[in-house]
Amino acid sequence: MDTANQIISVGSFGVLKLPLGFIRVLEWLFAIFAFATCGGYTGQLRVSVDCVNKTDSNLSIGINFAYPFRLHQVYFDAPSCQGKRQEQLFLIGDYSSSAEFFVTIAVFAFLYSLLATVVYIFFQNKYRENNRGPLIDFIVTVVFSFLWLVSSSAWAKGLSDVKLATDPDEVQLLMSACKVQANKCSSVYGPIWSGLNTSVVFGFLNFVLWAGNIWFVFKETGWHKSGQRYPSGTSEKQAGGFNQQPYNQGSFDQSGGLSAQGDLGQQSSYGQVGGYAPTGPTSFTNQM
């Protein structure tokens, strides 16, 4: 109990309240649902063959199949309606590649989400050190987003092919007895697809979660932080623009008179004996 309390006290669980940590927990849960609904699936269909000779009939032929859906390896025995002779038939198709790819991505996404959550809680300082942790986290998140989209799309197509290959009406076409019109073939029940349909839904939900989390991981990187910095020269240039004075201001001389410094067209000056001497020409002369 003491060890558990020490571990809890060291970790910063407040990160789980933030979008970065909360979405990681959702990714961890949804990845479990994705590979559990697909990897743990088992299905069964049942058909019946009613021969003209009733003793040769088999009204309950069960066919079982499961993950990873290598249907070409699934076989069953069906009556040939020619005495007691049975024929061994195989289903058609191998859809293991898309199913296994989907489950593999789900398992690795589960492991990485768990690891990232532990790092967020207990190793927050090392995660932000040298910006290496956020950059790796960002790249991995982008890669997993792409892989979820590809694997979910491939599995959706593979599931539609599995449904077609295990359709009881399609299976009846494999039986030679069903090709004779005198014999009657019918389906008792088909597979239940709710589990596999759910796996496809969880696959695309995982893609939405991982793609949406790209932004929150990107905000932790130095790329986002450096983009928010403004150039230092811009503010200095804007502040320096107010120091310019478009008009010359007057200044007082030592004698207290105001001398204008500008293009006013008039200038004043003092004579050597202290009198005021106009600079312009005079039109009056002394006459006696």
C-alpha positions as CSV (number, residue, x, y, z in Angstrom):
1,M,0.0,0.0,0.0
2,D,2.8,2.4,0.8
3,T,4.5,1.7,-2.5
4,A,1.3,2.4,-4.4
5,N,0.9,5.7,-2.5
6,Q,4.4,6.7,-3.3
7,I,3.9,6.0,-7.0
8,I,0.7,8.0,-7.0
9,S,2.3,10.9,-5.2
10,V,5.2,11.1,-7.8
11,G,2.9,11.1,-10.8
12,S,1.1,14.2,-12.1
13,F,-2.4,12.8,-12.9
14,G,-3.7,16.3,-13.7
15,V,-2.5,15.7,-17.3
16,L,-5.4,13.3,-17.8
17,K,-7.7,16.2,-17.5
18,L,-6.1,17.9,-20.4
19,P,-7.0,17.0,-24.0
20,L,-3.6,15.5,-24.6
21,G,-3.8,13.0,-21.8
22,F,-7.6,12.4,-22.0
23,I,-7.6,11.5,-25.7
24,R,-4.7,9.1,-25.1
25,V,-6.8,7.2,-22.6
26,L,-9.7,7.1,-25.1
27,E,-7.3,5.8,-27.8
28,W,-6.2,3.1,-25.4
29,L,-9.8,2.0,-24.7
30,F,-10.9,2.1,-28.3
31,A,-7.9,0.1,-29.4
32,I,-8.9,-2.7,-27.0
33,F,-12.5,-2.7,-28.4
34,A,-11.2,-2.8,-32.0
35,F,-8.9,-5.8,-31.7
36,A,-11.2,-7.6,-29.3
37,T,-14.3,-7.5,-31.5
38,C,-12.3,-8.5,-34.6
39,G,-9.7,-11.0,-33.2
40,G,-12.1,-12.8,-30.9
41,Y,-14.8,-13.4,-33.5
42,T,-16.3,-16.8,-34.3
43,G,-19.2,-17.3,-36.6
44,Q,-21.4,-20.1,-37.8
45,L,-23.9,-20.7,-40.6
46,R,-26.2,-23.7,-41.1
47,V,-27.7,-25.0,-44.3
48,S,-30.0,-28.0,-45.1
49,V,-30.1,-30.4,-48.0
50,D,-33.3,-32.3,-48.6
51,C,-32.7,-35.1,-51.1
52,V,-35.3,-36.9,-53.0
53,N,-34.3,-40.0,-51.1
54,K,-35.0,-38.7,-47.6
55,T,-32.5,-41.1,-46.0
56,D,-29.7,-39.3,-47.8
57,S,-30.8,-35.8,-46.6
58,N,-29.0,-33.7,-44.0
59,L,-31.1,-30.9,-42.7
60,S,-28.5,-29.3,-40.4
61,I,-25.1,-28.8,-41.9
62,G,-23.1,-26.5,-39.6
63,I,-20.1,-24.5,-40.9
64,N,-17.9,-22.8,-38.4
65,F,-15.3,-20.1,-39.2
66,A,-13.3,-17.6,-37.1
67,Y,-10.5,-15.0,-37.2
68,P,-8.2,-14.7,-39.2
69,F,-10.8,-15.7,-41.8
70,R,-8.8,-18.1,-43.9
71,L,-12.0,-19.5,-45.4
72,H,-10.2,-21.6,-48.0
73,Q,-9.1,-23.8,-45.0
74,V,-12.7,-24.2,-43.6
75,Y,-14.3,-27.4,-44.8
76,F,-17.6,-29.2,-44.2
77,D,-19.3,-32.5,-45.3
78,A,-22.4,-32.3,-47.4
79,P,-24.6,-35.1,-48.8
80,S,-24.3,-35.8,-52.5
81,C,-27.9,-37.3,-52.6
82,Q,-26.4,-40.4,-54.3
83,G,-26.5,-43.0,-51.5
84,K,-24.7,-42.4,-48.3
85,R,-21.7,-40.8,-50.0
86,Q,-20.5,-37.5,-48.6
87,E,-18.5,-34.8,-50.3
88,Q,-16.0,-32.6,-48.5
89,L,-16.2,-29.0,-49.6
90,F,-14.2,-25.9,-48.7
91,L,-15.3,-22.2,-48.5
92,I,-13.8,-19.8,-50.9
93,G,-11.4,-16.9,-50.1
94,D,-8.5,-15.9,-47.8
95,Y,-9.1,-12.6,-46.0
96,S,-6.5,-13.0,-43.3
97,S,-4.3,-10.2,-44.6
98,S,-6.7,-7.3,-44.0
99,A,-8.0,-8.8,-40.7
100,E,-4.5,-9.4,-39.3
101,F,-3.3,-6.0,-40.4
102,F,-6.2,-4.4,-38.7
103,V,-5.7,-6.3,-35.4
104,T,-1.9,-5.7,-35.5
105,I,-2.4,-1.9,-35.8
106,A,-4.9,-2.0,-33.0
107,V,-2.5,-3.9,-30.7
108,F,0.4,-1.6,-31.4
109,A,-1.8,1.5,-30.9
110,F,-2.9,0.0,-27.6
111,L,0.6,-0.5,-26.5
112,Y,1.8,3.0,-27.6
113,S,-1.2,4.7,-26.0
114,L,-0.5,3.0,-22.7
115,L,3.2,3.9,-22.9
116,A,2.5,7.5,-23.8
117,T,0.0,7.8,-20.9
118,V,2.6,6.5,-18.4
119,V,5.2,9.0,-19.8
120,Y,2.7,11.9,-19.5
121,I,2.0,11.1,-15.9
122,F,5.4,10.0,-14.4
123,F,8.0,11.4,-16.8
124,Q,6.7,14.8,-17.8
125,N,10.0,16.5,-17.3
126,K,11.9,14.1,-19.4
127,Y,9.2,14.2,-22.0
128,R,9.7,17.9,-22.5
129,E,13.4,17.8,-22.3
130,N,15.2,19.0,-25.4
131,N,11.8,18.9,-27.3
132,R,12.7,15.4,-28.3
133,G,9.7,13.7,-26.6
134,P,7.0,15.9,-28.2
135,L,8.6,15.6,-31.7
136,I,8.6,11.8,-31.5
137,D,5.1,11.8,-30.1
138,F,3.9,14.0,-32.9
139,I,5.5,11.8,-35.6
140,V,4.1,8.6,-34.1
141,T,0.7,10.1,-33.8
142,V,0.6,11.1,-37.5
143,V,1.8,7.7,-38.6
144,F,-0.8,5.9,-36.5
145,S,-3.5,8.2,-37.9
146,F,-2.6,7.1,-41.4
147,L,-2.4,3.5,-40.5
148,W,-5.8,3.5,-38.8
149,L,-7.3,4.9,-41.9
150,V,-5.7,2.4,-44.2
151,S,-6.3,-0.6,-42.0
152,S,-9.9,0.3,-41.2
153,S,-10.7,0.8,-44.9
154,A,-9.0,-2.5,-45.9
155,W,-10.8,-4.4,-43.1
156,A,-14.2,-2.9,-44.1
157,K,-13.6,-4.2,-47.7
158,G,-12.4,-7.5,-46.3
159,L,-15.5,-7.8,-44.1
160,S,-17.8,-7.3,-47.0
161,D,-16.0,-10.1,-48.9
162,V,-16.3,-12.4,-45.8
163,K,-20.0,-11.8,-45.6
164,L,-20.4,-12.7,-49.3
165,A,-18.3,-15.8,-49.0
166,T,-20.2,-17.1,-46.0
167,D,-23.6,-16.2,-47.3
168,P,-25.7,-19.4,-47.0
169,D,-27.1,-18.9,-50.5
170,E,-23.6,-18.8,-51.9
171,V,-22.5,-21.8,-49.9
172,Q,-25.3,-23.8,-51.4
173,L,-23.9,-23.2,-54.9
174,L,-20.8,-25.3,-53.8
175,M,-22.9,-28.4,-53.3
176,S,-23.4,-30.7,-56.2
177,A,-26.7,-31.9,-54.7
178,C,-28.1,-28.4,-54.8
179,K,-27.5,-28.3,-58.5
180,V,-30.2,-30.9,-59.0
181,Q,-33.7,-29.4,-59.1
182,A,-35.3,-32.4,-57.5
183,N,-33.3,-31.8,-54.3
184,K,-34.2,-28.9,-52.1
185,C,-31.5,-26.8,-50.4
186,S,-32.2,-24.0,-48.0
187,S,-30.4,-21.9,-45.3
188,V,-31.3,-22.5,-41.7
189,Y,-29.5,-19.4,-40.4
190,G,-26.6,-17.2,-41.2
191,P,-23.7,-15.7,-39.3
192,I,-24.2,-12.8,-36.8
193,W,-22.2,-9.8,-38.0
194,S,-22.8,-7.3,-35.1
195,G,-19.3,-8.0,-33.6
196,L,-17.4,-7.5,-36.8
197,N,-19.5,-4.4,-37.8
198,T,-18.6,-2.9,-34.5
199,S,-14.9,-3.6,-35.1
200,V,-15.1,-1.5,-38.3
201,V,-16.8,1.3,-36.4
202,F,-14.2,1.3,-33.7
203,G,-11.5,1.3,-36.4
204,F,-12.7,4.6,-37.9
205,L,-13.4,6.0,-34.5
206,N,-9.7,5.4,-33.6
207,F,-8.7,7.2,-36.8
208,V,-10.8,10.2,-35.7
209,L,-9.2,10.2,-32.3
210,W,-5.7,9.9,-33.5
211,A,-6.1,12.5,-36.2
212,G,-7.8,14.9,-33.8
213,N,-4.9,14.4,-31.3
214,I,-2.4,15.6,-33.9
215,W,-3.1,19.2,-33.1
216,F,-2.7,18.8,-29.3
217,V,0.6,16.9,-29.7
218,F,1.8,19.5,-32.2
219,K,1.2,22.3,-29.6
220,E,3.7,20.6,-27.3
221,T,6.5,20.7,-29.9
222,G,9.0,23.5,-30.5
223,W,7.6,24.1,-34.0
224,H,4.4,25.5,-32.6
225,K,6.1,27.5,-29.9
226,S,8.7,29.1,-32.3
227,G,5.9,30.0,-34.7
228,Q,4.3,32.2,-32.0
229,R,7.4,34.4,-31.6
230,Y,7.4,37.8,-33.3
231,P,10.6,39.3,-34.9
232,S,12.3,41.8,-32.5
233,G,13.1,44.3,-35.3
234,T,9.5,44.8,-36.2
235,S,8.5,46.5,-32.9
236,E,11.6,48.6,-32.9
237,K,10.9,49.9,-36.3
238,Q,7.3,50.8,-35.3
239,A,8.5,52.5,-32.2
240,G,11.2,54.4,-34.0
241,G,8.7,55.8,-36.5
242,F,7.2,58.1,-33.9
243,N,10.5,59.9,-33.2
244,Q,10.5,61.7,-36.5
245,Q,9.4,65.3,-36.4
246,P,8.0,66.5,-39.7
247,Y,8.1,70.2,-38.7
248,N,11.0,72.3,-37.4
249,Q,10.3,73.9,-34.1
250,G,11.3,77.3,-33.0
251,S,14.1,77.8,-30.5
252,F,14.8,80.8,-28.2
253,D,18.1,82.6,-28.6
254,Q,20.2,84.0,-25.8
255,S,18.5,87.5,-25.9
256,G,15.1,86.0,-25.4
257,G,13.9,86.6,-29.0
258,L,12.3,83.8,-30.9
259,S,14.1,82.8,-34.1
260,A,12.1,80.8,-36.5
261,Q,13.8,77.8,-38.2
262,G,11.8,77.1,-41.2
263,D,10.9,78.2,-44.6
264,L,8.9,81.2,-43.4
265,G,10.6,83.7,-45.8
266,Q,11.6,86.2,-43.1
267,Q,14.9,86.5,-41.1
268,S,15.8,89.0,-38.4
269,S,19.3,90.2,-37.4
270,Y,20.8,92.6,-34.9
271,G,23.3,95.3,-35.9
272,Q,26.8,95.7,-34.4
273,V,25.8,98.8,-32.3
274,G,22.8,97.1,-30.9
275,G,20.3,98.8,-33.2
276,Y,17.8,97.0,-35.3
277,A,18.8,97.0,-39.0
278,P,16.1,96.0,-41.4
279,T,17.4,93.7,-44.1
280,G,15.1,94.9,-46.8
281,P,15.6,98.2,-49.0
282,T,14.3,101.5,-47.8
283,S,12.3,103.8,-50.0
284,F,12.7,107.0,-47.9
285,T,15.6,109.5,-47.8
286,N,16.3,112.5,-45.6
287,Q,15.4,115.7,-47.2
288,M,15.9,119.1,-45.7
